[in-house]
Amino acid sequence: MAEIIQRDGTWAFDGSTVRITPGLHRSVPLFRQTYGEVSVPLEAISGIVFEPERKRGRLRLRLREGADPLLQATGGRLPDAADPYRLTVDTDRAGVAEYVAEEVRRALLLDQVPQEPTRAYLLPGPPVPVSVRSSDGTVSFDGTRVRIDWADTSARVKRATGPRIIDLDDVVRVEWLPNSGYEDGFLRFVTRETASARLPPEKDPYALDLWGSARRDLLTALVATAVTARLPHPSTRAAVTSDGSARSRPAPAVPPQADHHDVLLRRLRELGELHRSGVLTDEEFALTKAAVLRGF
């Protein structure tokens, strides 16, 4: 077995799997500690490289396109420090890092692992249920439904729609941009009905606007990844989106329950006031009103 243990974490390769365990030191980002141990099968790896530097080097694992729902969901936008496939290596352990990299490269060559994109996810993503509290609210996913409970600091238009519940079957894709601390991010759930809408995250009832603690908001990538892992693989997505009938289900025409009637009227009244006062445009008002009615 080839293994390297650093303050940043531990990588161990047994010939078929690279097991990545995050370090427990306070310098290790919260996201990596929360994401936990990652087992990367050899067939998911496209390469590995050790990048030596004067003080410290970096060991980087490169995965095949389409192999990992985390990379798919984040689009390569994870900060370097939060990337689980990057290990900071002390100078005196450079030789060990080179050995680990060489062992992985040799196994890739012997097993003739292809380089082209995969046709299915080879890593499972985070377990469910998963729930994250962000600056804009709490987002949860139980494997079948996404739920967003807005914070008191969320925009009035979002709070007026009430908790947002989205069935997995209605989700087309997940869009995620991290909160960098200098620029706001967002987590958006794109559905068939909202695919053509482009509301700003602060007004979109299907998106979390990430503007608070960059460290905490980064955890929304856990939910983004868990949902992405359970959507059709990107290699089949074109066929699905061009003909939604394969996954679409007609919504039952069920009227709102009597005990929800007053809540519905109040929320519609609030939306009307926001529209008349100019807070919502005509398009935003129509989309948000439709979201409220679907919620009931």
N, C-alpha and C positions, 0 to 999 in steps of 0.2 A: 504494500500500500504506500502511495505517495501522499504525504501530509505536511501542511505548513500551518503553524499556530502563531497568530499575531494578536496584538491588542484589538485590532480591527475585526478579528474573527478567525475562523478555522476553515480551511479547505482540505478535504480528504478525498482521494481518488482510489477506488478499488478495482479499476479496470473496466467497469461498466457504468459507474455513476460518480459524479462529482457532488459530494455532500458539503453544502455551504452553511455554516453556523455563524450567526452574527456574534460579535464580542459583547461582553457585558459592561465594558468601560463606558463612562458617561460621555465620552467623545463620539461613541457610535450613535448615529441619528436614531430618533424615536421610530421612524418608519421602518428601518431595517430590524430593529429589535422587535417591533410589533409583527412584522411580516414573518419573522421566525426562520426556522431552518428550511432550506430549499434543496431538494434532491434533483439534480439535472442528469437525465439519462444521456449516455454517450451519443445516441442518435439525434439528440436535440442540439448538439454542439457543432458549430461550423469552424471554430478555431479558438486558440488561446495564445496570449502574448504577455510577456513580462517587459515592462517599460522601466528600465533603471533610471534613477535620478541621483543627484549629488547627495541629498540627505535621505530620501526615501523613494522607493520605487512602487509601481503598481502592477498587480497581476489582474489581467482582464480576460473574462470569458466571453466569447462571441457566440450567440445562439443563431440557429437557422431562422429565417423569416417565417413567421406563422407558428413557431413552436411554443411560444410562451404567451399566455394571455396578459401577463403583467406588461411586457414590452408592447403588446398590441394595444392595450388600454391607454398606456402613458405615451405612446408614440415617440419614445426616446427622449422624453422631456424630464425624466427624473434627474434631480441634481446629482452630480457625480458621487457625493458623499452618501447619498441614499440608495445608490445603485447596488443591489445585492451581488451583481456579477463583477464587482470591482473590489480588490483587496489591497489595502495599503501595506507595504512590506518594508520593514527596517533594513538598512543597508547591510547589516551583518547577516541577514537571512536571504540575501539575493541569490546565493547559490541554491538554496532549498527551493526558492520560487522558480528558478530556471529548471530544476529537476522535475517539479510538479508539471510545469508547462510541457516539458519534453515527453513525459509519460503520457499525458493526454494526447499530444500530437501523434505519438507512436500508435496509440490505440485507435485514433481516428483513421490512420493510414491502414492499419491491419484490418479493421472492420469495414473499410471502404465506405465510410459514412458519406452520403451524398451532400452536396452543397446547396441544391435547389430548395425553394420554400417547401414547407411541409403542407400536407392537406388536412391535418388535424392538429389540435393542441397536444403537445407531448408532456406538458406540465399542467397540474390541476388547478392552480390558482388558490386563493385563500378559501378555507372552509366556511360554511354558512351555518347558522346565521351570523351576520357581521353588522355592526352598527358603529357609526362614527359621528361625533358631535363636532360641527364646524362653526365658523363664524356666522354663517347664514341659517343654520338649523341643523337638525339631526337627520341623517340619512341611514336607513336600515335596509337590509336585503336578506330574505329568508330562503332564497332559492327559487321562489316562484313570483314574489312581488317585491317591488321597491316602494318604500314609504319615506316621505319627507315631512318632517314636522318643523315648521318654521320657528325661528327664534324671535324674541320680542324686538330685536333690532332689524329684522327683515323688512323689506319694502312693504308698504301698506297693500299694494296690489297682490302680493303673495299671501300675506296674512288673511286677506279677504277671501281667498279661494279655499282656505282651510288646509288640512293635511293633504298632501298629494300622494295618491296610491296608484302605482303603475304596474300592471300585469307584465310579466316577462315576455309573454307572447306578443305584446304590443310594442316592445322596444325594437327599433331597427339597429341602432348603434349607440355607443357611449362616447361622448367627447369630454376630454379632460385636459385642463391646462393648470399647472401648479401656480400657487401664490408664491411669487419669488421674494416677497418682502418689499419689493420696489414697484411691482406691477400686480394687480389683482389677477386671480385665476378663476376657474369655474369648473363645475362638474355638471354636464348636461345629458339628460336622457332623451334621445331623439326617437319619437314615435312616428307611426305612419301619418298621423294627423298633423304633426308639428314639423315634419321633415322639411317643408318649404318655408316655414316661419323662421325669422331671424331676429327674435327679440333680444335685447341686451340681457346678460345674465341677471342683473339686478331686478328685472321685471318679468323674466321668464319663469312661469310657475312649474316648469320642468327642469329648472337649473338651479344649482347652488352657486351663489356668488361668493368667492373665496377672497376675503379682504383682511382677515384678522391675523392670528398667529400662523406664520408660514409653517412652523414646526407641526402644529396640530392639523392645519388644513391639508398638509401633505398626506395625512392618513385617509383622506377621501379616495385616494388611489386604490385602497383596499377594496372598497365597494365597487369602484369602476372595474377593477380586475375580476372580482367575483361574478359580476353581471356579464362581463365580456366572455368569461370562460364558459358561460352557459348559453351564449348566443351561437347561431350558426357560424362555422369557421369562415374567415375571410375568403378562402378559396371557393366557397359555395355561396357567398353573400350576393354576388351579382345576380345569380339565378333567383334568389329569394326576393330581392328587392324589385326586380323587373316584373315579378308576378307574385304579389303578396298573398295570393289565395292559398298557397301552401301552408302559411302560418296564421293567416287571419281567421278570426272567429267573429261571426256576427254578434254585435252587442245586443243583449236581451232588452226589449222595450219594456222596462219596468218603471213605473212612476215612482217619484220620491215617496219615502215613507211619511206618514202623517206627522210623526214626532220630529221629523227633520224639516218640515215645511217652513216654520218660522226662521230657522237658521238659513235656509236657502233664500228666502225673501230678504233677510237682512244683508246677506252677502251681495245679492244682486243690487240692492239699494246702495251699498257702499261703492260698488263698482260704477254705478251710474253717477254718483257724486264725483268720483275720481275722473270720470270721462268728461263731465260737464265743466269741471274746474281746470281741465287741460293737462292733468297729470298723465292720463292715458290717451294715446292717439286712437283713431277709429279702429285701426288694425289690432292694436293691443287690447282694446276693449272687447272686440269681437272674439279674439282668441281666449282671453281670460274668462269671459262669460261662458264660452263653450266648455272650458275646463271645469268651471263651477257646476254646470249642469250635468256634465259627465260624472262628476264626483258624487252626485246624488241619484 
